[in-house]
Amino acid sequence: MAKRRRLSRSGEFDRVYRDGSSHATRYLVLYSFPRKGDEEADDVRLGVSVSRKVGSSVDRNKVKRVLREAFWELSERLPDGHDFVVVARPEIADLIEREGMAGVRGSLEEALAHTSPGERST
């Protein structure tokens, strides 16, 4: 059975928000946190947060699907043993409508390029 590689508990999200580094773009905020001493230390895990400001539940679920797919397309560039949380800003729905997956991937690449341990831009 394949692992889902997702953050699911609020405590996991809180730890990434509180202790991780972040970088914001116009469309999203990317938080990263290096795990230490975990039994799954090599796995990269992802959490996605999309607020009601983005739109209806259908719109929010579409944004979450696109964010997850774009994130995992960049998986070879991700450091091992990290947790990531992507927080979508309301403008991301317009980006998906205009540029689709390529626009979201570009925004994620920008955030990944600027996120380093201990750095907070937000």
Steps between C-alpha positions, in 0.01 A plus 500: 500500500643839397545772757304818447791726601260759644475696820166426657501604866469860614804454725713414197382815323562708815856372532579596139342846543670566834847353449541495123626751247271670249489692178203683356411570140200685368305175475618282788712465812733200525612384845772237542621317808782243521401197706765341721499156659188386317460138398399633157780757486552464125139564403379841388150578627258767379211684660275736306285776646239683290267748669139575415613830348614298197143398416249222535593150613525393136746785430703426814528131420612580145769733639616229742523241220700736276733601786570138595566398140730798433686442828569132431616582145783690671580210734854446368592851621365447852732427794450164672344486845304825477138588563345766276178695534363700208252771595303624200415867472167606345671615176607143421161417346560772239851365434364149440233639267756708304811284492396160633753256640798687351416816695464313828824308437681829433373653824604189696845502336542866601409422860725191511795697364472756780422269793798406710525380859442771759379757249157661527370744242149533642 
